[in-house]
Amino acid sequence: MSNHRLCLLAAGLLAFSAGADVTRAEENPLYKGGFQYNDAGTTPAKDDSLYRALGGSEKIAAFTRDFVGLIYQDDQIGKYFVGVDRDHLTAMLIAQFIELSGGPGRYQGRDMAETHKGLNIGNSDFNRLAEDLQTAMDRNDVGFATQNRLVALLASMQRAVVTR
């Protein structure tokens, strides 16, 4: 793994390290749009600066399509996506990334804990997903600092996704 990737994962894992309870929206003010944010400073974007830095909806959609292609082909994590409708997954991820980054989209999908329940996902799988996302963002010329900002927000979902 390159130093670039290690720095990106470290930034995300630092955001995750303090952890958070995974609770329903009505029980936790840090819950928004299917995302569980921790109480260690990782919060949804308060403005649209990350959304704009990512390149807006068009560029988010482009790197997300590349990302989905990578995860379906990934020898380690592709197994989790067998039988999952690729177009639906892509649309859900685009909506998540837009909302998470402060853009105008709204994620209408299921809760992250519910979605990943019973899949037996490990930390190495979660980290591989982050690597694939970074590769997709690299291919679409998203800057390193911007990548770190998005991954730090996504890392707060690790506790809801990782079940082993």
C-alpha positions, 0 to 999 in steps of 0.5 A: 500500500502506498504512503498516499493510501496509508495517509488517507486511511489513517485520516479516516480511521482517526475520525472513526477511532473514538467510535459511536453508538449505532442508533436510529435517527429518532434516538441520535441527533448525529444520524442523518440520511442513513449515516451514523456520525461519531461524536469525535468531530466527524459531522456532516458537511455544514456547507457545500464546500466539500461538494464543490471541491469534489466537483459537484454532482457530475463529477461525483457521479463519474467517480462513483461509477468508476468506484462501483466498477472497481468494487464489483471487480475487486477480488477481496470485496466483489463477493459482497456485491454478487446479485446486487443491482449495479445501477441501483447501488450506483444511484444510492452511492451518488446520493449518499456522497452528494448529501454527505458532502453538503450537496443538494441530493438526499439519500433515500436508502436503508440504514447502514447497519441494516444494509450490511447486517449479516454480511460478515464484513471485516476491517480489511474489507472496509479498508479495501473499499476505501482504497477502491474509492480513492483509486476512483477519485484519483482517476477523476482528478479529485485532490488528495485533501478533498479525498481525505475530507470525504473518507473521514466522513465515510469512516464514521460508518465503519462501526455500522458496516463492520460486523466481524 
